[in-house]
Amino acid sequence: MLKTKIKEYIKETKRVVKHPSNERWYAPKGTKQWRPSVTTIINAAISKGIGFHQWLGNHPSYKIACEMSDIAANRGTAIHNHVEDLLNGNKVVPDSEEIAKYLMSFEKFYQEHEVELLATELFMWDIALPWAGTCDIICMLDNKLAIIDLKTGNYYKSHEIQLNMYKELFLRSVLNEPVEIDIYGLYV
């Protein structure tokens, strides 16, 4: 039943398009009902805090800090892609020892829990909410419905806000009914 609802929803969201400016705003094709992504809202509204600003300040220049941030973002994307491949039963060959360590952390989590995958990278948009977003993992985790967002960096309070926004999107756009959902930031 839940898998069927998700599959039906995925068919519907194929009509949603990204804004031509390449910003992270989305709307159903042929409409002007644009919604910013969850992370677009969070990044514009919430500071990552003193730890992040100290990290920035510890670099010789802002340019170098941005380059380091880009490297971390690319690493995070690679890890997300590898985890998705693992979850879909594909063989994964890590690009580096560093990425292998992140994947080992995820595999440890996966082996310690009963995980039934329902969807990965589930894009969600709903007319009733002023944001859109993409969940990393929707699954049954130890027999409970869960939304998991993979994290390859440090914890920030904004991660909890992000997960709650995804939860609201999932409840409204996919399920259309109140259901208990556990949310997790999985720091690998």
Secondary structure, DSSP 8 states (H G I E B T S, - for coil): -HHHHHHHHHHHHTTEEE-TT-SSEEEETT----EEBHHHHHHHH----HHHHHHHHTSS-HHHHHHHHHHHHHHHHHHHHHHHHHHTT-----SSHHHHHHHHHHHHHHHHS-EEEEEEEEEEE-TTSS-EEEEEEEEEETTEEEEEEEE-S---THHHHHHHHHHHHIIIIII-S----EEEEEE-
